[in-house]
């Protein structure tokens, strides 16, 4: 089978896109990926059997909705052109388009007319993400326009994959097409996120880590504030942050303002293999999403990834987290409460038995909830689109 992934993302750091692409390539399918390019990267590269086409540079510096939209539209045009050319040469059976944005799915127009099957994968539900990012009302015209675009995108697609069950319920209701929707969570890939020896831990430091997007709803600033709140009470506390996003400059300024330069490291986006190596050598993973934002419903990939690495997790008590994880699996703090976040960090620093219990339960949970055990859901879906089941002909024989 020939397949193509299309995503407005950096391939090396996007676990969800890579997991699908490399799973198909691993079973012998020919897979292309049309994605973004960081400054200095090559336009084409083969990674783990996937042909990666990087068609557009991106620096995450959007100051408003129009600059953001301009980059999306440019990617749409370029990806549509390349998709059409590639399709006419090698006829993809499946094109898997990743949102954000939803309208990216229409870049497949010519291949779809000529017979390709189209999957729309909704990582983040767009109307709510846009409303949170640019502070618009859900009663506003832009929000309602995005809901309409979402509905049309679902109608156009042959099938839709959604990143969590809460959004599945909402999208199925809004689109009126529940039969076209499937939930597939961001399960960790055991080839990358697995228990491994800890080789770089300084026993005198307690290292906490946040790997991911640097957006306001992610709440990374809350961790920095919690460290400042603890002050000399936890002088051996260190924070590692890895990721890209619009909040980078503000976070860097906060570190300097609080005099935490020697204790906080803010690195850029790196391939997920390097992220995993770093995660293996920390004491605690922190997921600090804001509840009064888009983050209340966005399930974090990093929680399951930390568990797979044998790293306990301290997480915000968002609605989506509490749907999937009980208090035996993660330690919760009250969302946006810096004092409570600081107290929970300090408590865990001084309760190795709690750390050990969280680690053990997380590893048991991941024995079942990992990509090796769940990838058949995706492969069966792809195969059902390419080779639909034959009609039941038993009536012809009186069976």
Secondary structure, DSSP 4 states (H G I P E B T S, - for coil): -EEEEEESS-GGG-HHHHHHHHHHHHTT-EEEEEEEE-TT--SEEEETTEEEEEEEE--S---SHHHHHHHHHHHHHHHHHHHHHHHHHH--SEEEEEESSGGGGGGGHHHHHTT-EEEEEESS-HHHHHHHHHT--TTSHHHHHHHHHHHHHHHHSSEEEESSHHHHHHHHHHHS-GGGEEE------TTTS------S--TT-EEEEEES---GGGTHHHHHHHHHHHGGGGTTEEEEEE--STTHHHHHHHHHHTT-TTTEEEE----HHHHHHHHTT-SEEEE---SSSGGGT---HHHHHHHHTT-EEEEE--HHHHHH--TTTSEEE-TT-HHHHHHHHHHHHT-HHHHHHHHHHHHHHHHHSSHHHHHHHHHHHHHHHHSPPPP--GGGGT-
